[in-house]
Amino acid sequence: MKDAEDRKPDSDEARSAYTPPAAVAAPAEPDSSTTSEFAVPRGLAVPKTGSESETTSEFAVPDGLDVAPPPPADGEGSAFSTPRTYNAKHAAAFTPASGIPLVRLAQDVPWQDRMRAMLRMPVTERPAPEAPHRHDETGPAVPRVLDLTLRIGELLLAGGEGAEDVEAAMFAVCRSYGLDRCEPNVTFTLLAISYQPSLVDDPVSASRTVRRRSPDYTRLAAVYQLVDDLSDVETHVSLEEAYRRLAEIRRNRHPYSGWTLTAASGLLAGAASVLVGGGALVFVAAAIGAMLGDRLAWLCAGRGLPEFYQFTAAAMPPAAIGVALTLAHADVKASAVITGGLFALLPGRALVAGVQDGLTGFYITASARLLEVLYFFVGIVAGVLTVLYFGVQLGANLVPDAALGGKPQPLLQIAASLALSLAFAVLLQQERSTVLMVTLNGGVAWVVYGAMHYTGEISPVASTAVAAGVVGLFGQLMARYRFASALPYTTAAIGPLLPGSATYFGLLGIAQSEIDSGLTSLTKAVALAMAIAIGVNLGSEISRLFLRIGSAEKRRAAKRTRGF
């Protein structure tokens, strides 16, 4: 207030215009010559302290109430400038005014879970990143980091990984090199990523197109190991080293030869025919039909035909063998032969990935995957229906109920489910170290399904959903234990649950002009397929919600035991 009073005039008094004559003495003036009606009457003097100003304001601070002077005002700055109260070390401790709860991510969980949790939050709500440790003092080369991220995402997406897991891997790679303000975007054929250093800097974006897809889970596991090493604070992987390892992963040959894959497709078809009631002769016939179909599909692929025609060609030999056995009046269940051949062709992997993308919010990618499944299914339908139509015209008496006759044989069917899962794992080019685990997981799935459906007389759709949930739960547990992808532990294990018989019965009904029964069986096949996909995804989510396997100390010990 002192500064305000210094800016006022010396006094606020109103002086009179009357001047006394020269001979008349002017009356003695009081200490203050103020003549306002608010002046203090004479004789009512107020003691003065000598330190206060004569003139006071109604806004003046009363005597005895001292207030600390306000801090000096900040200079006018940018709206993007850091507040004075901001501390970078404790930035993650602030909670926005909108009431978003504070998020702290545990460091002893796999990087997939941490990155997935961060991707499900908006950028402004993500925790502060860890201190970067993968680059030198000059900082990472942003374009090269983004290029490495896109190449890793391309291998994962081409290998059949879900869109959310691909985004989590891309996000983990960027954060490992200090690029925390990045946004990956994954669709069915396009990968894109954008990095913005700050709110006032221009963003850097890059994209990559995925044109070819090949299920190779050995390569998928190697890519996961690379991302795991990049995310590990104890493992220093330079950018050049990451590029070198990625090039080695691309150059690696498939672990199984072409003829091994053909034999695996025959084993898969034969085991599937046993699951639906076939015997030894049915096993051999289904295996031969599946192997012929596989070789025919390889021939079409070598001529550059699209996958639609490859599936159509591969579906014809099993159906043709079944019709031929029926025309020859052999004591063979032809429907079991055809059903076994269809098992090797049903796109269960793509179906599970498509439903998983839809459940996690990637609707564009899910729609594209499911459309791909639909085209493959239409190709199978076209091939089988063509053969069945000519078989019916030639007088083949195909009885759908023949495949379901007889009593269940638990031991034989469990052995067949194990063989089917083993063959499926080989077809997916899995690592040899994971084949045994996924085979056992497939056997457990069939035991659960058989106990509920055959013993408990529960509907096949509900039994399939529960069995698939067990597959997803066990597969996620094994993947978390080994810090790897869950696909190699779940995809092959759902093989015994695929709706091969329902698909065949639907096609047979349509071929025999029984449209109602055919559409009913096809609807059942679709319901079983959806139950498998939802069950696998639900089992995986349950394991992430309630179970925490492993810690940093356990993982370091495991790495030392493996010789890393």
C-alpha positions, 0 to 999 in steps of 0.5 A: 500500500505504500507504493500506492500512497506515494503515487497520490498527491502530497495532500487531499485537503481542500484549501479555502479561497478566502485570504485574510487581510494584511492587518488580520492575523491568520488563525493558527492552523492545526497540524493538518490543514484539512477542512473537510467535513470528515476532519477530526474536530479540534480537541479530539486529537488522535495520537500519531505513531509517526510511522504511518501515513496521514492518509489511509485507505479503506483497503489498507491492512489493519495495524497488527495484521502483517501479510507476507509480500506476494512473490514476484510475478512470473514473466509472460511465457508460452502456454506450453512452458513447464509449470514452476511446480513441475518435477520430472522425477515425480511427474507420474505421481500427478493425477489429472483434475478429471479424476483419472486414477493413478497408474503404476505399472509393475516391472516384474510382469512381461513386457506384453502386459505392461505395453498392452496396459499402456496402449489401452490408456490415452497418451495424456494418462500414460505413466512417465517413461523410464529413463532411456538407456539404449542410445548414446548422448546424441539421442536415437536416430528416430527414422531408423528406430521407427523403421526397425519397429515397423519391420518387427511389427511386419513379421509379427502380423505376417506370422498371425499375431493379433493386432493388439499384440503387434501394437504392444511389441511396436510400442515396446521397441520405441520405448526401449530406445527412448521414444515414449510419445509414439502411437502405433497403428495396425490394420490388416495390411498396413502398419503405421507409427507416429512419433512426436518429440514434444507438443511444439515439434513436428511429428515423424511418421512412417508406414509399411505394407504387409503383403504376404502371410505365412504361419511360422511360429519359430520365426514368431518366437525369435521376434518375441525374444528380440523384443524381450531383450530390447525391453529388458533393462539389463540387456543392452542391444544397440540399434545395429545389433537389433538390425543384425538379429532381425536380418538373421530371423528373416533369413532362417529357414523353416524348421520342417521340410515340405514333405514333412508338412505333407505327412503332418497334414495326413496325420492330422486328417487321419486323427480327425477322422478317428475323433468322429468315429472312424477306424484304421481304414478310415484313418488311412483313407483320410490321410491319403486324401489330405496329403493329395490335397496338400500336394495339389495346393502346393502345385497351385501355389507354385503357379501363383494362384490365390489362396482361395483356389488353393483351398478349393483344390485342397478340399477336392481329394478327400471328398473324392476319396470318400465318394469313391469308397461309397461307390465301391460299397466299401465298409468305410464311413465315407463321412468320416474320411471327408470330415478328417480331410476338412480338419486340415483346411479349416482356418482356425488360426485366422478365425481366432485372431479375427475374433480376438481383434474384434474383442479388443476393439480393432474392428477394421482388422477383425472385419478384414480377418473374418472376411478372409476366413469367409473367403477360405470357407467359401473355397472349401465349400466350393471344392467339397460341394463340387465333388459331393454333387457329382457323387450324388449324381452318380448314385453315392449314398452318403449318410451323415449319421454314419460318422456319429455312430458307435460309442465314444472311445475315450482312450482312442480319441484322446490319443487321436487328439494328441496326434492331431495337435502334434500334426497341427504344431508341425504345420504351423512351423513351431519350435521343437521345444514347444511341440510337446507342451502344445500337444498336451494342451490339445489332449487336455482340451479334448478331455474337458470337451469329452467329459462335458459333452459325452459324460455330462451331456452338455451342449457341444457349443458350451463344451467347446467354449469351456474347453477352448477357455482351458486352452487359452488359460494354459497357453497364456500361462506357458507363454508368460512363464517363458516370456513368449507369444501365446499363439504357439501354445494355443493355436494347435491345441484347438485343433481337436475342437474345430467344427469339421463334422458340422461343416461337412454335414452342412455341405452334404445337406446342401448337396442333397437338396436338404437346405434346412438341415444343411443351413442348420449344420452350417450355423452350428459350425459357425457357433462352434467356431465363435465359441472356440475363438471367444473361449481362447480369448477369455482364457487369456484375459483371465490369466492376465487379470488374476495371475502374475507369474514370474518376477525379475529375479526369477527371470534373470535366474532362468536366463542364466540357466539357459546360458544367456 
